[in-house]
């Protein structure tokens, strides 16, 4: 027997090293995204301290006076900020609701098409708007929905009164939600179509033998099978509860609909332009904290009701 036995190797260490050697190229592909997140998301985070200061750019963070929670108290005392938060909640909640229901219905209907050529053509047509920026779509909508636009010309052809889609508050919200739905519902349906393809066909065959029609198959097989992914998508969307899409609103809003269309992001942007750096940072920090709480609550709900967990 040898006097000095060799130390026993840790099997986990060798396995980890072999896995990293086999996948280091995939990790390298993640590097640009990680660097972007570090530079543009995490590096500016110390700047949130100006939410607790009366920040003056010429004095800097170290020279500006501390005001504690005054900026946050000011947010809830100002009529404008309360209205902005309410507008954001209304628009965001409606977007989340319709943005979840419509893609599910569309995926179910598209799944019933048996002709592959027609199915792929429809998919391509509904995907296209997702790849267009709101700068382009905003210009198109401004032309189409103006009083001289083709939509109002069609309404006048049927002897209907013209509608100020982008100049009247309630119509503006309707236009914002409908245009966002039109842009994103096709792309959002991809994950639900993938979920449908994973359902065991034997379940449908057994249901047909039992005499179940397409509607009962949808109610008792398809929808329960899709429920986990629906819960996951809903959970992820909760993080955007206070994010009503700055790009879209900024390209469509005007002074006539500020009371119904101004959201937190456009309010912060306008406050920065007016030099209210501390107030706008406080609004942005408030939005981030609420978003974090909503994601935490949604993750807990997904774990409880759909057994979904990341770790």
URJO-V927203 format. One record per backbone hydrogen bond with DSSP energy under -0.5 kcal/mol. CO is the residue of the C=O (numbers start at 0). NH is the residue of the N-H. E is the energy in kcal/mol with one decimal. If there is no record, write none. Layout:
((CO,NH,E) (CO,NH,E))
This chain:
((2,4,-0.7) (8,10,-0.7) (9,13,-1.5) (10,14,-1.9) (11,15,-2.5) (12,16,-2.4) (13,17,-2.3) (14,18,-2.5) (15,19,-2.5) (16,20,-2.5) (17,21,-1.8) (18,22,-1.4) (19,23,-1.1) (22,25,-0.6) (22,26,-1.9) (23,27,-2.1) (24,28,-1.6) (25,29,-0.8) (26,29,-0.7) (26,30,-0.6) (27,30,-0.9) (29,33,-2.4) (30,34,-2.7) (31,35,-2.5) (32,36,-2.2) (33,37,-2.5) (34,38,-2.7) (35,39,-2.8) (36,40,-1.9) (36,41,-1.7) (37,42,-2.5) (41,44,-1.3) (42,45,-0.6) (43,46,-2.0) (44,47,-2.2) (45,48,-1.5) (46,49,-1.7) (47,50,-1.9) (48,51,-1.9) (49,52,-1.3) (51,66,-2.7) (51,67,-1.2) (52,54,-1.0) (53,64,-0.6) (55,58,-1.6) (55,59,-1.7) (58,62,-0.9) (59,63,-1.5) (64,53,-2.8) (66,69,-1.5) (68,72,-2.4) (69,73,-2.3) (70,74,-1.6) (71,75,-1.5) (72,76,-0.8) (73,77,-1.4) (77,81,-1.8) (78,82,-2.3) (79,83,-2.3) (80,84,-2.5) (81,85,-2.3) (82,86,-2.8) (83,87,-2.4) (84,88,-2.4) (85,89,-2.5) (86,90,-2.6) (87,91,-2.7) (88,92,-2.7) (89,93,-2.1) (90,94,-2.1) (91,95,-2.7) (92,96,-2.6) (93,97,-2.6) (94,98,-2.5) (95,99,-0.7) (96,99,-0.8) (96,100,-2.3) (97,101,-2.0) (99,103,-1.2) (100,104,-2.3) (101,105,-2.9) (102,106,-2.5) (103,107,-2.2) (104,108,-2.5) (105,109,-3.0) (106,110,-2.0) (107,111,-0.6) (108,111,-1.0) (109,112,-1.2) (113,115,-0.8) (114,118,-2.3) (115,119,-2.7) (116,120,-1.9) (117,121,-2.4) (118,122,-2.2) (119,123,-2.4) (120,124,-2.2) (121,125,-2.1) (122,126,-1.6) (123,127,-1.5) (124,128,-0.5) (126,129,-1.4) (126,130,-0.6) (127,130,-1.6) (128,131,-1.5) (132,136,-2.5) (133,137,-2.3) (134,138,-1.5) (135,139,-2.2) (136,140,-2.9) (137,141,-2.4) (138,142,-1.7) (139,143,-2.7) (140,144,-2.7) (142,145,-0.5) (143,150,-1.6) (143,151,-0.5) (144,164,-0.6) (145,148,-1.7) (145,151,-0.5) (148,152,-1.8) (149,153,-2.0) (150,154,-2.0) (151,155,-2.3) (152,156,-1.7) (153,157,-1.3) (154,159,-2.8) (155,158,-1.8) (162,164,-1.5) (163,166,-0.9) (163,167,-1.0) (167,171,-2.6) (168,172,-2.1) (169,173,-2.2) (170,174,-2.6) (171,175,-2.7) (172,176,-2.5) (173,177,-2.6) (174,178,-2.6) (175,179,-2.0) (176,180,-2.1) (177,181,-2.5) (178,182,-1.9) (179,183,-1.9) (180,184,-2.5) (183,187,-2.6) (184,188,-1.2) (186,189,-1.3) (187,190,-0.6) (187,191,-0.5) (188,192,-2.5) (189,193,-2.3) (190,194,-1.7) (191,195,-2.1) (192,196,-1.9) (193,197,-0.7) (194,197,-0.8) (195,198,-1.4) (199,202,-1.5) (199,203,-0.6) (200,204,-2.1) (201,205,-2.4) (202,206,-1.9) (203,207,-2.5) (204,208,-2.0) (205,209,-1.5) (206,211,-2.8) (207,210,-1.3) (212,216,-2.3) (213,217,-2.2) (214,218,-2.4) (215,219,-2.7) (216,220,-1.8) (216,221,-2.1) (217,222,-2.9) (220,224,-1.7) (221,225,-1.9) (222,226,-1.1) (225,229,-2.2) (226,230,-2.5) (227,231,-2.1) (228,232,-2.5) (229,233,-2.4) (230,234,-2.5) (231,235,-2.5) (232,236,-2.0) (233,237,-1.1) (234,237,-0.6) (234,238,-0.6) (235,238,-0.9) (236,239,-1.8) (237,240,-1.8) (239,242,-1.8) (241,243,-0.6) (244,248,-2.1) (245,249,-3.0) (246,250,-1.5) (247,251,-0.9) (248,251,-0.8) (248,252,-2.9) (253,256,-1.5) (254,257,-0.8) (256,259,-0.7) (256,260,-2.6) (257,261,-1.6) (262,266,-2.3) (263,267,-2.9) (264,268,-2.4) (265,269,-2.3) (266,270,-2.3) (267,271,-2.4) (268,272,-1.8) (269,273,-1.4) (270,275,-2.7) (271,274,-1.4) (274,276,-1.5) (275,279,-2.3) (276,280,-2.1) (277,281,-2.2) (278,282,-2.1) (279,283,-2.3) (280,284,-2.7) (281,285,-2.5) (282,286,-2.2) (283,287,-2.1) (284,288,-2.5) (285,289,-2.2) (286,290,-2.4) (287,291,-2.4) (288,292,-2.4) (289,293,-2.6) (290,294,-2.3) (291,295,-2.4) (292,296,-2.7) (293,297,-2.6) (294,298,-2.7) (295,299,-2.1) (296,300,-2.2) (297,301,-2.7) (298,302,-2.1) (299,303,-2.3) (300,304,-3.1) (301,305,-1.8) (301,307,-1.9) (302,306,-0.6))
